[in-house]
């Protein structure tokens, strides 16, 4: 397949890198796209498996049909079948009306089953029937219905081991694995690591109007030699953390090392970013959400600074519109703001470093749980209650968000 076609796909879907292994995986996706064969995308957590079903759908005859992505690991076991296959009115408590399932919604298009290894065995039986005959039955119904969908599945588990352990049906495995695509981990794409880091750093700098961080020679060497157990997701997380926290914009190896946990075998690498797969309470969950709070605070600071500059250009008195206490409530410290003064349009020298903010004007600091709760509530509000979109805003998985909502008693 022509190199120019691979490059066109990368440009269209924002895939960064020159790795031969990634190019080979993309080539398989393009070759299988015109068919209706089932595809199983395998790779460690955080490698970017979600791009491949999108590529397959976009270059298939079904491209004008619906593309439905389902995270099987984020749906509670008790409702997974109703979500996938739909349900009739009165089928269970709360079923006040009949509802289409994802397979019915995706009729004529493509359905992407992410984390397919998390499906319960009973649901696996029903999925196998859909793959073999195109038939399914809504929960609470006895009438069989037909659907015409292309199935692309993804997993970060080694399914043959799950088959051997009796957690995944062997016949379903072979049915899904008609065409396998192996997505390489980041440690096998060394030539792409710096390119990806630079892209993530530039994106976050543009989004929050801050100077772009850069790596010195030793830091770049450390970046490219680290094993990246959390893969591209971890790399993005580190780039955003450094951009948010560090005052200096040229990062040394010593600074970078503080953001990298002790090197570890890649086989166990799926817990750094958000503790996925552990099912327990992890520091990574709160850390990511707290960094999101910091990002939002910086956006608020930038907005206040722009408002102040506009008022000054008009020659109005600042105190007539923005009270000192209102500014103090948004700006945690004058010194902490000053290094970003030129990035948002206000000269740093306009800030009086000697002026103290009255202690009574600053709210008591929130606990970690309170800050986490506030960030989740804010994200859900911005996403209109859509958990998938809120999880994306918080840089955590939908499953992690679901767990935190339950732990913190957040009403949705």
C-alpha contacts under 8 A as a table, 3 or more apart, distances in Angstrom:
res1	aa1	res2	aa2	distance
1	X	5	X	7.25
1	X	6	X	7.81
1	X	27	X	6.94
2	X	5	X	5.47
2	X	6	X	6.89
3	X	6	X	5.18
3	X	7	X	6.29
4	X	7	X	5.07
4	X	8	X	6.19
5	X	8	X	5.00
5	X	9	X	6.38
6	X	9	X	5.19
6	X	10	X	6.37
6	X	23	X	6.90
6	X	26	X	7.03
6	X	27	X	6.98
7	X	10	X	5.04
7	X	11	X	6.16
8	X	11	X	5.15
8	X	12	X	6.14
9	X	12	X	5.12
9	X	13	X	6.21
9	X	15	X	7.89
9	X	55	X	7.55
10	X	13	X	5.39
10	X	14	X	5.55
10	X	15	X	4.54
10	X	16	X	6.77
11	X	14	X	5.22
11	X	15	X	6.53
12	X	15	X	7.92
13	X	51	X	7.32
13	X	55	X	7.80
16	X	192	X	7.25
16	X	195	X	7.08
16	X	196	X	6.28
17	X	191	X	7.41
17	X	192	X	4.77
17	X	195	X	6.73
17	X	196	X	7.28
18	X	22	X	7.58
18	X	23	X	7.29
18	X	191	X	7.07
18	X	192	X	6.40
19	X	22	X	5.30
19	X	23	X	6.24
19	X	189	X	5.62
19	X	191	X	6.65
19	X	192	X	6.60
20	X	23	X	4.95
20	X	24	X	6.07
21	X	24	X	5.04
21	X	25	X	6.33
21	X	183	X	7.74
21	X	184	X	6.40
21	X	189	X	7.67
22	X	25	X	5.11
22	X	26	X	6.25
22	X	183	X	6.62
22	X	184	X	6.47
22	X	189	X	7.97
23	X	26	X	5.10
23	X	27	X	6.11
24	X	27	X	5.02
24	X	28	X	6.42
25	X	28	X	5.25
25	X	29	X	6.43
25	X	181	X	5.97
25	X	182	X	6.40
25	X	183	X	6.29
26	X	29	X	5.01
26	X	30	X	6.26
26	X	52	X	7.33
27	X	30	X	5.14
27	X	31	X	6.18
28	X	31	X	5.12
28	X	32	X	6.19
28	X	181	X	6.89
29	X	32	X	5.39
29	X	33	X	5.96
29	X	52	X	6.62
29	X	55	X	6.94
29	X	56	X	5.75
29	X	181	X	7.36
30	X	33	X	5.18
30	X	34	X	7.77
30	X	55	X	7.27
30	X	56	X	6.36
30	X	59	X	6.90
31	X	34	X	7.00
32	X	35	X	5.62
32	X	36	X	7.96
32	X	37	X	7.27
32	X	56	X	7.34
32	X	179	X	7.72
33	X	36	X	7.48
33	X	55	X	7.82
33	X	56	X	4.62
33	X	57	X	6.75
33	X	59	X	5.69
33	X	60	X	4.86
34	X	59	X	6.73
34	X	60	X	4.58
34	X	61	X	6.18
35	X	60	X	7.16
36	X	150	X	5.82
37	X	150	X	7.26
37	X	151	X	7.87
37	X	178	X	6.56
37	X	179	X	7.09
38	X	150	X	6.66
38	X	151	X	5.33
38	X	152	X	5.75
38	X	153	X	7.89
38	X	175	X	7.22
38	X	176	X	5.43
38	X	177	X	6.77
38	X	178	X	5.59
38	X	179	X	6.44
39	X	151	X	6.85
39	X	152	X	4.80
39	X	153	X	6.25
39	X	176	X	6.01
39	X	177	X	5.86
39	X	178	X	5.97
39	X	179	X	4.80
39	X	180	X	5.83
39	X	181	X	7.29
40	X	152	X	6.01
40	X	153	X	4.88
40	X	154	X	5.54
40	X	155	X	7.73
40	X	176	X	5.78
40	X	177	X	5.04
40	X	178	X	7.34
40	X	179	X	6.32
40	X	180	X	4.92
40	X	181	X	6.19
41	X	49	X	6.53
41	X	52	X	7.50
41	X	152	X	7.48
41	X	153	X	6.11
41	X	154	X	4.50
41	X	155	X	6.58
41	X	180	X	6.04
41	X	181	X	4.77
41	X	182	X	6.05
41	X	183	X	7.10
42	X	49	X	7.36
42	X	154	X	5.68
42	X	155	X	5.24
42	X	156	X	5.94
42	X	157	X	7.67
42	X	180	X	7.36
42	X	181	X	6.19
42	X	182	X	5.06
42	X	183	X	6.17
43	X	47	X	6.63
43	X	49	X	6.90
43	X	154	X	7.99
43	X	155	X	6.65
43	X	156	X	5.11
43	X	157	X	7.76
43	X	182	X	5.96
43	X	183	X	5.06
43	X	184	X	6.57
43	X	185	X	6.98
44	X	47	X	6.06
44	X	155	X	7.90
44	X	156	X	4.73
44	X	157	X	7.52
44	X	183	X	7.93
44	X	185	X	6.43
44	X	231	X	7.74
44	X	269	X	7.91
44	X	270	X	7.55
45	X	48	X	7.98
45	X	156	X	5.57
45	X	230	X	6.68
45	X	231	X	7.16
45	X	269	X	7.75
45	X	270	X	5.77
46	X	49	X	7.67
46	X	230	X	5.91
46	X	231	X	5.18
46	X	232	X	5.50
46	X	233	X	4.75
46	X	234	X	7.21
46	X	270	X	7.82
47	X	183	X	6.87
47	X	184	X	7.12
47	X	185	X	5.81
47	X	186	X	6.79
47	X	231	X	5.48
47	X	232	X	5.42
47	X	233	X	7.00
48	X	51	X	6.04
48	X	183	X	7.78
48	X	232	X	7.12
49	X	52	X	5.86
49	X	53	X	7.90
49	X	154	X	6.94
49	X	183	X	6.69
50	X	53	X	6.24
50	X	54	X	7.04
50	X	114	X	7.83
50	X	154	X	7.95
51	X	54	X	5.32
51	X	55	X	6.30
52	X	55	X	5.02
52	X	56	X	6.15
53	X	56	X	4.96
53	X	57	X	6.04
53	X	112	X	6.41
53	X	152	X	6.07
54	X	57	X	5.19
54	X	58	X	6.04
54	X	67	X	7.89
55	X	58	X	5.17
55	X	59	X	6.25
56	X	59	X	5.48
56	X	60	X	6.10
57	X	60	X	5.19
57	X	61	X	7.96
57	X	62	X	6.45
57	X	63	X	5.44
57	X	67	X	7.15
57	X	109	X	7.88
57	X	110	X	6.34
58	X	62	X	7.71
58	X	63	X	4.93
59	X	63	X	6.54
60	X	63	X	5.53
61	X	64	X	7.57
62	X	65	X	5.22
62	X	66	X	7.91
62	X	108	X	6.71
62	X	109	X	5.22
62	X	110	X	7.06
63	X	66	X	7.58
63	X	109	X	7.12
64	X	109	X	7.52
65	X	106	X	7.57
65	X	107	X	7.82
65	X	108	X	5.60
65	X	109	X	4.31
65	X	110	X	7.38
66	X	105	X	7.58
66	X	106	X	5.40
66	X	107	X	7.44
66	X	108	X	7.04
66	X	109	X	4.67
66	X	110	X	6.34
67	X	106	X	6.48
67	X	109	X	5.85
67	X	110	X	4.92
67	X	111	X	5.89
67	X	112	X	7.61
68	X	102	X	7.02
68	X	105	X	7.72
68	X	106	X	6.01
68	X	110	X	6.36
68	X	111	X	4.78
68	X	112	X	6.12
69	X	111	X	5.88
69	X	112	X	4.59
69	X	113	X	6.33
69	X	114	X	7.33
70	X	102	X	7.87
70	X	111	X	7.46
70	X	112	X	5.95
70	X	113	X	5.11
70	X	114	X	5.98
71	X	74	X	5.52
71	X	75	X	7.06
71	X	113	X	6.18
71	X	114	X	4.77
71	X	115	X	6.16
71	X	116	X	7.88
72	X	75	X	5.73
72	X	80	X	7.56
72	X	113	X	6.41
72	X	114	X	5.89
72	X	115	X	5.52
72	X	116	X	5.84
72	X	118	X	6.23
72	X	119	X	6.29
73	X	76	X	7.76
73	X	114	X	7.61
73	X	115	X	5.66
73	X	116	X	7.42
73	X	118	X	5.33
73	X	119	X	7.25
73	X	399	X	6.77
74	X	398	X	5.88
74	X	399	X	4.51
74	X	402	X	7.57
75	X	79	X	6.87
75	X	80	X	5.75
75	X	399	X	7.83
76	X	79	X	5.66
76	X	80	X	6.11
77	X	80	X	5.32
77	X	119	X	7.88
77	X	120	X	6.97
78	X	81	X	7.63
79	X	82	X	5.36
79	X	83	X	6.19
80	X	83	X	5.10
80	X	84	X	6.18
80	X	123	X	7.70
81	X	84	X	5.13
81	X	85	X	5.77
81	X	86	X	7.23
81	X	123	X	6.33
81	X	139	X	7.11
82	X	85	X	5.38
82	X	86	X	4.55
82	X	87	X	5.35
82	X	101	X	6.51
82	X	138	X	7.07
82	X	139	X	5.82
83	X	86	X	5.61
83	X	87	X	8.00
83	X	101	X	5.16
83	X	102	X	6.37
84	X	101	X	4.75
84	X	102	X	4.81
84	X	103	X	5.95
85	X	100	X	6.99
85	X	101	X	4.25
85	X	102	X	6.29
85	X	103	X	5.94
85	X	104	X	6.94
85	X	136	X	6.73
85	X	137	X	6.68
85	X	138	X	5.31
85	X	139	X	7.08
86	X	98	X	7.66
86	X	99	X	5.40
86	X	100	X	4.47
86	X	101	X	3.59
86	X	102	X	7.24
86	X	104	X	7.64
86	X	138	X	4.98
86	X	139	X	6.24
87	X	91	X	6.38
87	X	95	X	7.67
87	X	98	X	5.70
87	X	99	X	5.47
87	X	100	X	6.79
87	X	101	X	7.28
87	X	138	X	4.78
87	X	139	X	4.37
87	X	140	X	6.01
87	X	141	X	7.34
88	X	91	X	5.42
88	X	95	X	7.30
88	X	97	X	6.68
88	X	98	X	4.25
88	X	99	X	6.49
88	X	138	X	6.62
88	X	139	X	6.30
88	X	140	X	5.45
88	X	141	X	6.33
89	X	92	X	7.99
89	X	95	X	5.37
89	X	96	X	5.49
89	X	97	X	4.25
89	X	98	X	4.40
89	X	99	X	7.72
89	X	140	X	7.84
90	X	93	X	6.85
90	X	94	X	7.48
90	X	95	X	5.10
90	X	96	X	6.07
90	X	97	X	7.07
90	X	98	X	7.99
90	X	140	X	7.58
91	X	95	X	6.05
91	X	139	X	6.38
91	X	140	X	4.52
91	X	141	X	7.93
92	X	95	X	5.53
92	X	140	X	7.80
95	X	98	X	7.08
100	X	104	X	5.95
100	X	105	X	6.56
101	X	104	X	5.34
101	X	105	X	6.26
101	X	138	X	7.87
102	X	105	X	4.94
102	X	106	X	6.03
102	X	111	X	7.75
103	X	106	X	5.17
103	X	107	X	6.33
103	X	111	X	7.19
103	X	147	X	6.79
103	X	149	X	7.19
104	X	107	X	5.30
104	X	147	X	6.23
106	X	109	X	5.18
106	X	110	X	6.07
106	X	111	X	6.13
106	X	148	X	8.00
106	X	149	X	6.31
107	X	110	X	7.74
107	X	147	X	5.36
107	X	148	X	5.12
107	X	149	X	5.36
108	X	147	X	7.58
108	X	148	X	5.29
108	X	149	X	5.52
108	X	150	X	7.98
109	X	148	X	7.44
109	X	149	X	5.39
109	X	150	X	6.36
110	X	149	X	5.43
110	X	150	X	4.59
110	X	151	X	6.01
110	X	152	X	7.42
111	X	149	X	6.63
111	X	150	X	6.17
111	X	151	X	5.18
111	X	152	X	6.33
112	X	151	X	6.11
112	X	152	X	4.88
112	X	153	X	5.60
112	X	154	X	7.72
113	X	116	X	5.68
113	X	151	X	7.39
113	X	152	X	6.30
113	X	153	X	4.55
113	X	154	X	6.30
114	X	153	X	5.73
114	X	154	X	4.81
114	X	155	X	6.40
115	X	118	X	5.81
115	X	119	X	7.93
115	X	153	X	7.58
115	X	154	X	5.71
115	X	155	X	4.72
115	X	156	X	6.95
116	X	119	X	5.73
116	X	153	X	6.24
116	X	154	X	6.13
116	X	155	X	5.87
117	X	155	X	6.20
117	X	157	X	6.86
117	X	159	X	7.17
117	X	162	X	7.95
117	X	168	X	6.86
119	X	123	X	6.26
119	X	124	X	6.30
120	X	123	X	5.34
120	X	124	X	6.30
121	X	124	X	4.91
121	X	125	X	6.56
121	X	167	X	7.02
121	X	168	X	6.69
121	X	169	X	7.25
122	X	125	X	5.38
122	X	126	X	6.91
123	X	126	X	5.18
123	X	127	X	6.18
124	X	127	X	4.97
124	X	128	X	6.10
124	X	168	X	7.73
124	X	169	X	7.09
124	X	172	X	7.12
125	X	128	X	5.19
125	X	129	X	6.52
125	X	172	X	7.91
126	X	129	X	5.16
126	X	130	X	6.52
126	X	136	X	7.07
127	X	130	X	5.14
127	X	131	X	6.34
127	X	172	X	7.96
128	X	131	X	5.10
128	X	132	X	6.15
128	X	171	X	7.85
128	X	172	X	5.66
128	X	175	X	7.63
129	X	132	X	5.11
129	X	133	X	5.84
129	X	134	X	6.94
129	X	135	X	6.50
129	X	136	X	7.09
130	X	133	X	5.45
130	X	134	X	4.30
130	X	135	X	4.96
130	X	136	X	5.87
130	X	147	X	7.92
131	X	134	X	5.75
131	X	151	X	7.88
131	X	175	X	7.43
134	X	146	X	5.53
134	X	147	X	5.34
134	X	148	X	6.23
134	X	149	X	7.83
135	X	144	X	6.29
135	X	145	X	5.48
135	X	146	X	4.55
135	X	147	X	6.31
136	X	144	X	5.65
136	X	145	X	5.48
136	X	146	X	6.51
136	X	147	X	7.79
137	X	141	X	6.42
137	X	142	X	6.61
137	X	143	X	6.11
137	X	144	X	4.85
137	X	145	X	6.06
138	X	141	X	5.36
138	X	142	X	7.62
138	X	143	X	7.65
138	X	144	X	7.74
151	X	176	X	7.88
152	X	176	X	7.69
153	X	176	X	7.01
155	X	158	X	7.81
155	X	159	X	7.98
157	X	162	X	7.78
158	X	161	X	5.66
158	X	162	X	6.68
159	X	162	X	4.81
159	X	163	X	6.05
159	X	168	X	7.19
159	X	173	X	7.26
160	X	163	X	4.95
160	X	164	X	6.17
161	X	164	X	5.01
161	X	165	X	6.16
162	X	165	X	5.04
162	X	166	X	6.19
162	X	167	X	5.11
162	X	168	X	5.38
163	X	166	X	5.12
163	X	167	X	5.85
163	X	168	X	4.69
163	X	169	X	5.88
163	X	170	X	5.63
163	X	173	X	7.87
164	X	167	X	7.69
165	X	168	X	7.74
166	X	169	X	7.01
168	X	172	X	7.68
168	X	173	X	7.33
169	X	172	X	5.32
169	X	173	X	6.25
170	X	173	X	5.02
170	X	174	X	6.43
171	X	174	X	5.37
171	X	175	X	6.19
172	X	175	X	4.94
172	X	176	X	6.09
173	X	176	X	5.30
173	X	177	X	5.90
174	X	177	X	4.94
174	X	178	X	6.42
175	X	178	X	5.92
176	X	179	X	7.77
177	X	180	X	5.45
184	X	188	X	6.23
184	X	189	X	7.26
185	X	188	X	5.61
185	X	189	X	6.95
185	X	231	X	6.14
186	X	189	X	4.96
186	X	190	X	6.77
186	X	192	X	7.92
186	X	193	X	7.17
186	X	227	X	7.75
186	X	228	X	6.52
186	X	231	X	5.04
186	X	232	X	6.35
187	X	190	X	5.79
187	X	226	X	7.67
187	X	227	X	5.37
187	X	228	X	6.28
187	X	231	X	7.50
189	X	192	X	5.48
189	X	193	X	6.82
190	X	193	X	5.49
190	X	224	X	6.01
190	X	225	X	7.71
191	X	194	X	7.16
191	X	195	X	7.77
191	X	224	X	7.87
192	X	195	X	5.26
192	X	196	X	6.12
193	X	196	X	5.30
193	X	197	X	6.20
193	X	223	X	7.38
193	X	224	X	6.02
194	X	197	X	5.02
194	X	198	X	6.05
194	X	220	X	7.12
194	X	223	X	7.26
194	X	224	X	6.75
195	X	198	X	5.27
195	X	199	X	6.27
196	X	199	X	5.09
196	X	200	X	6.22
196	X	232	X	7.91
196	X	235	X	7.87
196	X	236	X	7.88
197	X	200	X	5.21
197	X	201	X	6.10
197	X	235	X	6.59
197	X	236	X	6.71
197	X	239	X	6.29
198	X	201	X	5.16
198	X	202	X	6.10
198	X	214	X	7.81
199	X	202	X	5.18
199	X	203	X	6.16
200	X	203	X	5.10
200	X	204	X	6.29
200	X	236	X	5.87
200	X	239	X	6.29
200	X	240	X	7.28
201	X	204	X	5.39
201	X	205	X	6.15
201	X	212	X	6.18
201	X	213	X	6.39
201	X	239	X	5.60
201	X	240	X	6.60
201	X	243	X	6.89
202	X	205	X	5.11
202	X	206	X	6.17
202	X	212	X	5.77
202	X	213	X	7.88
203	X	206	X	5.23
203	X	207	X	6.12
204	X	207	X	5.02
204	X	208	X	6.12
204	X	240	X	6.53
204	X	243	X	7.39
205	X	208	X	5.46
205	X	209	X	5.44
205	X	210	X	4.80
205	X	211	X	5.86
205	X	212	X	5.28
205	X	243	X	7.40
206	X	209	X	5.10
206	X	210	X	6.80
208	X	295	X	7.31
208	X	298	X	7.07
208	X	299	X	5.92
209	X	302	X	7.74
209	X	343	X	6.12
209	X	344	X	6.25
210	X	340	X	6.55
210	X	343	X	5.47
210	X	344	X	7.40
211	X	249	X	7.00
211	X	340	X	7.81
211	X	343	X	6.52
212	X	243	X	7.45
212	X	249	X	6.70
213	X	242	X	7.94
213	X	243	X	6.27
213	X	248	X	7.88
213	X	249	X	4.49
213	X	250	X	5.81
213	X	251	X	6.88
214	X	249	X	6.10
214	X	250	X	4.77
214	X	251	X	5.91
215	X	218	X	7.86
215	X	219	X	5.51
215	X	220	X	5.73
215	X	250	X	5.61
215	X	251	X	4.78
215	X	252	X	6.32
216	X	219	X	5.32
216	X	220	X	6.22
216	X	250	X	6.52
216	X	251	X	6.13
216	X	252	X	5.68
216	X	253	X	7.51
217	X	220	X	5.23
217	X	221	X	6.33
218	X	221	X	5.07
218	X	222	X	6.28
218	X	252	X	6.75
218	X	253	X	5.46
219	X	222	X	5.04
219	X	223	X	6.04
219	X	251	X	6.80
219	X	252	X	5.16
219	X	253	X	3.85
219	X	254	X	7.62
219	X	256	X	6.47
220	X	223	X	4.91
220	X	224	X	6.19
220	X	253	X	7.58
221	X	224	X	5.29
221	X	225	X	6.12
222	X	225	X	5.17
222	X	226	X	6.06
222	X	253	X	6.50
222	X	256	X	7.97
222	X	257	X	7.87
223	X	226	X	5.62
223	X	256	X	7.86
226	X	263	X	7.15
227	X	263	X	6.63
227	X	264	X	7.49
227	X	265	X	7.92
227	X	266	X	7.20
228	X	231	X	5.03
228	X	232	X	7.78
228	X	234	X	6.90
228	X	235	X	7.11
228	X	266	X	7.69
229	X	234	X	7.64
229	X	264	X	7.11
229	X	265	X	7.22
229	X	266	X	4.92
229	X	267	X	7.92
229	X	268	X	7.58
229	X	269	X	4.45
229	X	270	X	6.79
229	X	272	X	7.72
230	X	233	X	6.10
230	X	234	X	4.67
230	X	235	X	7.47
230	X	269	X	5.61
230	X	270	X	5.54
230	X	271	X	7.15
230	X	272	X	6.05
230	X	273	X	6.65
231	X	234	X	5.43
231	X	235	X	6.37
232	X	235	X	4.96
232	X	236	X	6.16
233	X	236	X	5.25
233	X	237	X	6.18
233	X	273	X	7.19
234	X	237	X	4.94
234	X	238	X	6.17
234	X	272	X	7.05
234	X	273	X	5.76
235	X	238	X	5.22
235	X	239	X	6.27
236	X	239	X	5.14
236	X	240	X	6.24
237	X	240	X	5.25
237	X	241	X	6.13
237	X	273	X	7.12
237	X	288	X	8.00
237	X	395	X	7.92
238	X	241	X	5.05
238	X	242	X	6.14
238	X	259	X	6.47
238	X	260	X	7.84
239	X	242	X	5.42
239	X	243	X	6.17
240	X	243	X	5.04
240	X	244	X	6.13
241	X	244	X	5.21
241	X	245	X	6.04
241	X	291	X	6.81
242	X	245	X	5.30
242	X	246	X	5.49
242	X	256	X	7.87
242	X	259	X	7.72
243	X	246	X	6.14
243	X	249	X	7.95
244	X	291	X	7.41
244	X	294	X	7.11
244	X	295	X	6.65
246	X	249	X	7.23
247	X	339	X	7.14
248	X	251	X	6.89
251	X	255	X	6.17
251	X	256	X	6.67
252	X	255	X	5.30
252	X	256	X	6.28
253	X	256	X	5.04
253	X	257	X	5.95
254	X	257	X	5.22
254	X	258	X	6.80
255	X	258	X	5.54
255	X	259	X	7.40
256	X	259	X	5.54
256	X	260	X	6.91
257	X	260	X	5.24
257	X	261	X	7.95
258	X	261	X	7.60
260	X	263	X	7.84
264	X	268	X	7.73
264	X	269	X	7.65
265	X	268	X	6.20
265	X	269	X	7.05
266	X	269	X	4.95
268	X	271	X	7.88
269	X	272	X	7.18
270	X	273	X	7.48
270	X	275	X	6.81
270	X	276	X	6.02
270	X	277	X	7.05
271	X	274	X	5.91
271	X	275	X	3.83
271	X	276	X	5.28
271	X	277	X	7.08
271	X	278	X	7.19
271	X	284	X	7.88
272	X	275	X	5.85
272	X	284	X	6.34
273	X	276	X	7.72
273	X	284	X	5.67
273	X	285	X	7.45
273	X	288	X	7.59
273	X	396	X	7.60
274	X	282	X	7.39
274	X	284	X	4.89
274	X	285	X	4.93
274	X	288	X	7.49
274	X	396	X	5.95
274	X	397	X	7.13
274	X	400	X	7.13
275	X	278	X	5.95
275	X	279	X	7.54
275	X	280	X	7.62
275	X	281	X	7.85
275	X	282	X	5.81
275	X	283	X	7.96
275	X	284	X	6.12
275	X	285	X	6.77
276	X	279	X	6.90
276	X	397	X	7.60
276	X	400	X	7.22
281	X	285	X	7.81
282	X	285	X	5.84
282	X	286	X	7.56
283	X	286	X	5.61
283	X	287	X	6.13
284	X	287	X	5.04
284	X	288	X	6.14
285	X	288	X	5.63
285	X	289	X	6.52
285	X	396	X	7.26
285	X	400	X	7.34
286	X	289	X	5.14
286	X	290	X	5.93
286	X	368	X	7.35
286	X	369	X	7.94
286	X	372	X	6.29
287	X	290	X	5.11
287	X	291	X	6.17
288	X	291	X	5.17
288	X	292	X	6.30
288	X	394	X	6.95
288	X	395	X	6.76
288	X	396	X	7.26
289	X	292	X	4.96
289	X	293	X	6.40
289	X	372	X	5.93
289	X	375	X	6.47
289	X	376	X	7.68
289	X	394	X	5.85
289	X	395	X	7.71
290	X	293	X	4.96
290	X	294	X	6.38
290	X	368	X	7.87
290	X	371	X	6.76
290	X	372	X	6.36
290	X	375	X	7.51
291	X	294	X	4.89
291	X	295	X	6.23
292	X	295	X	4.98
292	X	296	X	6.21
292	X	375	X	7.27
292	X	394	X	6.08
293	X	296	X	5.07
293	X	297	X	6.08
293	X	371	X	7.59
293	X	375	X	6.01
294	X	297	X	4.99
294	X	298	X	6.22
295	X	298	X	5.17
295	X	299	X	6.34
296	X	299	X	5.01
296	X	300	X	6.27
297	X	300	X	4.97
297	X	301	X	6.17
297	X	330	X	7.34
298	X	301	X	4.90
298	X	302	X	6.14
299	X	302	X	5.07
299	X	303	X	6.27
300	X	303	X	5.06
300	X	304	X	6.27
300	X	330	X	7.03
301	X	304	X	5.13
301	X	305	X	6.17
301	X	330	X	6.50
301	X	331	X	6.38
302	X	305	X	5.10
302	X	306	X	6.20
302	X	344	X	5.92
303	X	306	X	5.16
303	X	307	X	6.25
304	X	307	X	5.06
304	X	308	X	6.22
304	X	327	X	7.49
305	X	308	X	5.07
305	X	309	X	6.22
305	X	344	X	7.02
305	X	345	X	7.46
305	X	346	X	6.48
306	X	309	X	5.15
306	X	310	X	6.20
306	X	344	X	6.98
306	X	345	X	6.73
306	X	346	X	7.38
307	X	310	X	5.14
307	X	311	X	6.25
308	X	311	X	5.14
308	X	312	X	6.24
308	X	318	X	6.95
309	X	312	X	5.10
309	X	313	X	6.21
309	X	345	X	7.41
309	X	346	X	6.39
310	X	313	X	5.14
310	X	314	X	6.40
311	X	314	X	5.18
311	X	315	X	6.34
311	X	316	X	5.50
311	X	317	X	7.28
311	X	318	X	6.63
312	X	315	X	4.92
312	X	316	X	5.94
312	X	317	X	7.36
312	X	318	X	7.33
313	X	316	X	7.75
316	X	320	X	7.68
317	X	320	X	5.51
317	X	321	X	7.43
318	X	321	X	5.78
318	X	322	X	5.85
318	X	323	X	7.55
319	X	322	X	5.39
319	X	323	X	5.25
319	X	324	X	7.01
320	X	323	X	7.18
322	X	326	X	6.47
322	X	327	X	6.92
323	X	326	X	5.25
323	X	327	X	6.55
324	X	327	X	5.35
324	X	328	X	6.16
325	X	328	X	4.91
325	X	329	X	6.12
325	X	361	X	5.62
326	X	329	X	5.22
326	X	330	X	6.85
327	X	330	X	5.42
327	X	331	X	6.11
328	X	331	X	5.13
328	X	332	X	6.86
328	X	357	X	6.58
328	X	361	X	6.66
328	X	362	X	6.69
329	X	332	X	7.13
329	X	361	X	6.73
329	X	362	X	5.72
329	X	363	X	7.24
331	X	334	X	6.82
331	X	337	X	7.44
332	X	336	X	7.38
333	X	336	X	5.14
333	X	337	X	6.50
334	X	337	X	5.25
334	X	338	X	6.36
334	X	351	X	7.15
334	X	352	X	7.87
334	X	353	X	6.39
335	X	338	X	5.32
335	X	339	X	7.70
335	X	353	X	6.55
336	X	339	X	6.92
337	X	340	X	5.77
337	X	341	X	6.69
338	X	341	X	5.14
338	X	348	X	5.33
338	X	351	X	7.23
339	X	342	X	7.61
339	X	348	X	7.10
340	X	343	X	5.19
340	X	344	X	6.74
340	X	348	X	7.64
341	X	344	X	5.87
341	X	345	X	6.57
341	X	346	X	5.11
341	X	347	X	5.32
341	X	348	X	4.66
342	X	345	X	5.30
342	X	346	X	5.58
342	X	347	X	5.26
342	X	348	X	6.40
343	X	346	X	7.69
346	X	350	X	7.24
347	X	350	X	5.73
347	X	351	X	7.93
348	X	351	X	5.86
349	X	352	X	7.31
352	X	355	X	5.64
353	X	356	X	7.98
357	X	361	X	7.24
358	X	361	X	5.56
358	X	362	X	7.40
359	X	362	X	5.70
360	X	363	X	7.52
366	X	369	X	7.97
366	X	370	X	5.72
366	X	371	X	5.91
367	X	370	X	5.13
367	X	371	X	6.19
368	X	371	X	5.15
368	X	372	X	6.07
369	X	372	X	4.98
369	X	373	X	5.99
369	X	408	X	7.55
370	X	373	X	5.07
370	X	374	X	6.12
371	X	374	X	5.11
371	X	375	X	6.19
372	X	375	X	5.20
372	X	376	X	6.25
373	X	376	X	5.21
373	X	377	X	6.12
373	X	408	X	6.63
373	X	410	X	7.42
374	X	377	X	5.18
374	X	378	X	6.05
375	X	378	X	5.13
375	X	379	X	6.10
376	X	379	X	5.09
376	X	380	X	6.10
376	X	390	X	7.51
376	X	394	X	7.70
376	X	401	X	7.94
376	X	405	X	7.83
377	X	380	X	5.16
377	X	381	X	6.17
377	X	410	X	7.53
378	X	381	X	5.12
378	X	382	X	6.23
379	X	382	X	5.10
379	X	383	X	6.06
379	X	390	X	5.00
379	X	391	X	7.84
379	X	393	X	6.61
379	X	394	X	7.18
380	X	383	X	5.00
380	X	384	X	6.05
380	X	385	X	4.79
380	X	386	X	6.48
380	X	387	X	6.60
380	X	389	X	8.00
380	X	390	X	5.25
381	X	384	X	5.14
381	X	385	X	5.88
382	X	385	X	7.61
382	X	390	X	7.51
383	X	386	X	5.39
383	X	387	X	7.43
383	X	389	X	5.72
383	X	390	X	5.49
385	X	390	X	7.64
385	X	412	X	6.83
386	X	389	X	5.57
386	X	390	X	6.23
387	X	390	X	4.91
387	X	391	X	5.96
387	X	398	X	6.68
387	X	401	X	7.46
387	X	402	X	7.80
388	X	391	X	5.20
388	X	392	X	6.36
388	X	398	X	5.69
389	X	392	X	5.06
389	X	393	X	6.36
390	X	393	X	5.08
390	X	394	X	6.34
391	X	394	X	5.08
391	X	395	X	6.06
391	X	396	X	5.29
391	X	397	X	5.83
391	X	398	X	5.36
391	X	401	X	6.08
392	X	395	X	5.06
392	X	396	X	6.38
392	X	397	X	7.34
392	X	398	X	7.92
393	X	396	X	7.96
396	X	400	X	6.42
396	X	401	X	6.81
397	X	400	X	5.19
397	X	401	X	6.35
398	X	401	X	5.07
398	X	402	X	6.16
399	X	402	X	5.06
399	X	403	X	6.28
400	X	403	X	5.11
400	X	404	X	6.19
401	X	404	X	5.11
401	X	405	X	6.12
402	X	405	X	5.22
402	X	406	X	6.49
403	X	406	X	5.23
403	X	407	X	6.16
404	X	407	X	4.93
404	X	408	X	5.97
405	X	408	X	5.41
405	X	409	X	5.86
405	X	410	X	5.09
405	X	411	X	7.68
406	X	409	X	5.12
406	X	410	X	6.59
407	X	410	X	8.00
